């Protein structure tokens, strides 16, 4: 049996990082997946400084549990800090899975951190998605990006900025080109942006902000397992859910609210089928036949 522990959106909340260490010690996963948003939401300097502490957490996971860690920066994490993350990779503490395909134990791990545009200011990871360009609501004019030394730079034209970047569908196609068709049934995807229509993308005010491109990919290619994050409150909203089946694919979105760490345990058979899926707050999925949406 292969065990995965999947979560997202810890945002440097120290109690939850500590709970993550405890969860790994108790659950003994073979693989730990963190689907984005690792760093503080306060300042660039706070984000930069947190890597020292994150190194201690990852080192403890390696020494106490020995599982492999897959992670990447999320939409709230400043992109210019990617080299700091790669320093942890060079110490063999984790795998930076963003836009990467990693093969081990018969599994194919895949990661992507871009998201649909949203009202918030930091735009580096925002992309177009199936005709959905800029969010109709913007809190910071045309939005901002950031320089290497941590200074915010205001965008002149958000629409043009988004059109100059690959779309969400194009990002997915770039990854799919590196996966053989027969590998899809053994693939595990960590995608920060949740898919549309599955109850994993529902904001507190009721708006659904999932990706139709991601849902289309799941329906067509049928990966084994996937995990998203980004919309912390979605599993708690009317119509929200933390797990769904799309054909043969099992997809989860742990959520992340309040003080208790939200994570999902997925147990796979030696033949790489999903045996069991359980949530740290909501309990075990009642049936592996849970239906889409």
CORKA-V249311 format. One record per residue. SS is DSSP state (helix for helix, strand for strand, loop for the rest). PSI is psi as a letter, one per 20 degrees, with the letter a starting at -180 (* if undefined). OMEGA is omega in whole degrees, -180 to 180 (* if undefined). Layout:
# CORKA-V249311
ss=SS psi=PSI omega=OMEGA
ss=SS psi=PSI omega=OMEGA
This chain:
# CORKA-V249311
ss=loop psi=q omega=175
ss=strand psi=p omega=-179
ss=strand psi=p omega=175
ss=strand psi=p omega=170
ss=strand psi=p omega=-173
ss=strand psi=p omega=177
ss=strand psi=a omega=-177
ss=loop psi=r omega=166
ss=loop psi=l omega=176
ss=loop psi=h omega=174
ss=loop psi=k omega=177
ss=loop psi=k omega=176
ss=loop psi=o omega=-169
ss=helix psi=g omega=179
ss=helix psi=h omega=-179
ss=helix psi=h omega=173
ss=helix psi=h omega=177
ss=helix psi=g omega=177
ss=helix psi=h omega=178
ss=helix psi=g omega=177
ss=helix psi=g omega=179
ss=helix psi=g omega=180
ss=helix psi=g omega=179
ss=helix psi=g omega=179
ss=helix psi=h omega=-179
ss=helix psi=g omega=-175
ss=helix psi=h omega=180
ss=loop psi=l omega=179
ss=loop psi=q omega=170
ss=loop psi=h omega=-179
ss=strand psi=p omega=175
ss=strand psi=p omega=179
ss=strand psi=p omega=177
ss=strand psi=o omega=-171
ss=loop psi=l omega=169
ss=loop psi=r omega=-179
ss=loop psi=m omega=-176
ss=loop psi=h omega=-163
ss=loop psi=r omega=-179
ss=loop psi=q omega=176
ss=loop psi=k omega=-174
ss=loop psi=f omega=-176
ss=loop psi=r omega=178
ss=helix psi=g omega=-179
ss=helix psi=h omega=177
ss=helix psi=g omega=178
ss=helix psi=g omega=-179
ss=helix psi=g omega=-177
ss=helix psi=h omega=-176
ss=helix psi=h omega=-179
ss=helix psi=h omega=177
ss=helix psi=g omega=179
ss=helix psi=h omega=179
ss=helix psi=h omega=177
ss=helix psi=g omega=180
ss=helix psi=g omega=178
ss=helix psi=g omega=-178
ss=helix psi=h omega=177
ss=helix psi=h omega=179
ss=helix psi=g omega=177
ss=helix psi=g omega=-178
ss=helix psi=g omega=-175
ss=helix psi=h omega=-175
ss=helix psi=h omega=-174
ss=loop psi=g omega=179
ss=loop psi=j omega=180
ss=loop psi=q omega=176
ss=strand psi=p omega=-176
ss=strand psi=p omega=172
ss=strand psi=p omega=179
ss=strand psi=r omega=173
ss=loop psi=r omega=175
ss=loop psi=q omega=179
ss=loop psi=a omega=-172
ss=loop psi=h omega=177
ss=loop psi=i omega=-178
ss=loop psi=p omega=-173
ss=loop psi=p omega=-171
ss=helix psi=h omega=-178
ss=helix psi=i omega=178
ss=helix psi=j omega=178
ss=helix psi=g omega=178
ss=helix psi=h omega=178
ss=helix psi=h omega=176
ss=helix psi=h omega=-180
ss=helix psi=h omega=172
ss=helix psi=h omega=177
ss=helix psi=h omega=176
ss=helix psi=g omega=-178
ss=helix psi=h omega=176
ss=loop psi=j omega=180
ss=loop psi=k omega=178
ss=loop psi=i omega=-177
ss=loop psi=r omega=172
ss=strand psi=p omega=173
ss=strand psi=o omega=-169
ss=loop psi=i omega=-175
ss=strand psi=p omega=-179
ss=loop psi=k omega=-177
ss=loop psi=q omega=175
ss=strand psi=p omega=-175
ss=strand psi=p omega=-175
ss=strand psi=p omega=177
ss=strand psi=q omega=176
ss=loop psi=k omega=-179
ss=loop psi=i omega=179
ss=strand psi=q omega=177
ss=strand psi=o omega=-178
ss=strand psi=p omega=-175
ss=strand psi=p omega=-180
ss=strand psi=q omega=176
ss=strand psi=p omega=-173
ss=loop psi=i omega=-178
ss=loop psi=q omega=-178
ss=strand psi=r omega=169
ss=strand psi=q omega=178
ss=loop psi=q omega=-176
ss=loop psi=r omega=-178
ss=loop psi=i omega=-170
ss=loop psi=r omega=-165
ss=loop psi=h omega=-172
ss=strand psi=o omega=-167
ss=loop psi=j omega=-171
ss=loop psi=h omega=-174
ss=loop psi=j omega=-178
ss=strand psi=q omega=-180
ss=strand psi=r omega=173
ss=loop psi=q omega=179
ss=strand psi=o omega=174
ss=loop psi=l omega=178
ss=loop psi=i omega=178
ss=strand psi=o omega=-177
ss=loop psi=d omega=-178
ss=loop psi=q omega=176
ss=loop psi=q omega=179
ss=loop psi=i omega=177
ss=loop psi=p omega=178
ss=loop psi=p omega=-179
ss=loop psi=i omega=-176
ss=loop psi=l omega=178
ss=loop psi=c omega=180
ss=loop psi=j omega=178
ss=loop psi=r omega=-176
ss=strand psi=q omega=163
ss=strand psi=a omega=-174
ss=strand psi=q omega=179
ss=loop psi=r omega=-179
ss=loop psi=h omega=-179
ss=loop psi=j omega=171
ss=loop psi=j omega=178
ss=loop psi=p omega=177
ss=strand psi=p omega=178
ss=strand psi=p omega=-178
ss=strand psi=p omega=178
ss=loop psi=q omega=178
ss=loop psi=h omega=-175
ss=loop psi=o omega=-177
ss=helix psi=g omega=-179
ss=helix psi=g omega=179
ss=helix psi=g omega=179
ss=helix psi=g omega=-180
ss=helix psi=h omega=-179
ss=helix psi=h omega=179
ss=loop psi=i omega=-177
ss=loop psi=q omega=173
ss=loop psi=q omega=178
ss=loop psi=r omega=178
ss=helix psi=g omega=179
ss=helix psi=g omega=180
ss=helix psi=h omega=176
ss=helix psi=g omega=178
ss=helix psi=g omega=-179
ss=helix psi=h omega=178
ss=helix psi=h omega=178
ss=helix psi=g omega=-178
ss=helix psi=h omega=180
ss=loop psi=i omega=-178
ss=loop psi=j omega=-179
ss=loop psi=p omega=178
ss=loop psi=q omega=-177
ss=helix psi=h omega=-177
ss=helix psi=i omega=179
ss=helix psi=i omega=-175
ss=helix psi=h omega=-179
ss=helix psi=i omega=176
ss=helix psi=j omega=-173
ss=strand psi=q omega=177
ss=strand psi=p omega=-173
ss=strand psi=p omega=170
ss=strand psi=o omega=-175
ss=strand psi=o omega=-175
ss=loop psi=g omega=178
ss=loop psi=p omega=176
ss=loop psi=q omega=174
ss=strand psi=r omega=176
ss=loop psi=r omega=168
ss=loop psi=j omega=-176
ss=loop psi=j omega=-178
ss=loop psi=j omega=-179
ss=loop psi=j omega=-171
ss=loop psi=k omega=-172
ss=strand psi=o omega=179
ss=loop psi=r omega=-177
ss=loop psi=h omega=180
ss=loop psi=j omega=173
ss=loop psi=i omega=-180
ss=loop psi=q omega=177
ss=strand psi=p omega=-171
ss=loop psi=k omega=-180
ss=loop psi=r omega=-178
ss=strand psi=o omega=173
ss=helix psi=h omega=178
ss=helix psi=g omega=179
ss=helix psi=g omega=178
ss=helix psi=g omega=179
ss=helix psi=g omega=178
ss=helix psi=g omega=-179
ss=helix psi=g omega=-179
ss=helix psi=g omega=-175
ss=helix psi=g omega=-170
ss=helix psi=i omega=172
ss=loop psi=m omega=172
ss=loop psi=r omega=-179
ss=loop psi=g omega=-169
ss=strand psi=q omega=176
ss=strand psi=q omega=178
ss=strand psi=p omega=174
ss=strand psi=r omega=177
ss=loop psi=c omega=168
ss=loop psi=g omega=-178
ss=loop psi=n omega=-169
ss=loop psi=g omega=-169
ss=loop psi=i omega=-169
ss=helix psi=g omega=-179
ss=helix psi=i omega=-178
ss=helix psi=i omega=-176
ss=loop psi=q omega=173
ss=loop psi=p omega=-176
ss=loop psi=i omega=-179
ss=loop psi=q omega=174
ss=loop psi=q omega=-178
ss=loop psi=i omega=-177
ss=strand psi=q omega=177
ss=strand psi=q omega=172
ss=strand psi=p omega=177
ss=strand psi=n omega=-170
ss=loop psi=c omega=-180
ss=loop psi=i omega=-175
ss=strand psi=p omega=170
ss=strand psi=p omega=-180
ss=strand psi=p omega=-178
ss=strand psi=q omega=174
ss=strand psi=n omega=-171
ss=loop psi=h omega=-169
ss=loop psi=r omega=178
ss=loop psi=n omega=178
ss=loop psi=r omega=176
ss=loop psi=b omega=-170
ss=loop psi=i omega=-178
ss=loop psi=p omega=179
ss=loop psi=p omega=174
ss=loop psi=p omega=175
ss=loop psi=r omega=-180
ss=strand psi=p omega=170
ss=strand psi=p omega=176
ss=strand psi=p omega=177
ss=strand psi=p omega=180
ss=strand psi=q omega=175
ss=loop psi=r omega=176
ss=loop psi=h omega=177
ss=loop psi=j omega=176
ss=loop psi=l omega=166
ss=loop psi=q omega=-178
ss=strand psi=o omega=180
ss=strand psi=h omega=-171
ss=strand psi=q omega=175
ss=strand psi=p omega=-176
ss=strand psi=q omega=-178
ss=strand psi=q omega=-177
ss=loop psi=h omega=180
ss=loop psi=g omega=-173
ss=loop psi=i omega=178
ss=strand psi=a omega=-175
ss=strand psi=p omega=174
ss=loop psi=p omega=-172
ss=loop psi=h omega=-179
ss=loop psi=q omega=174
ss=loop psi=j omega=177
ss=loop psi=j omega=177
ss=loop psi=p omega=-169
ss=loop psi=q omega=177
ss=loop psi=p omega=174
ss=loop psi=* omega=*
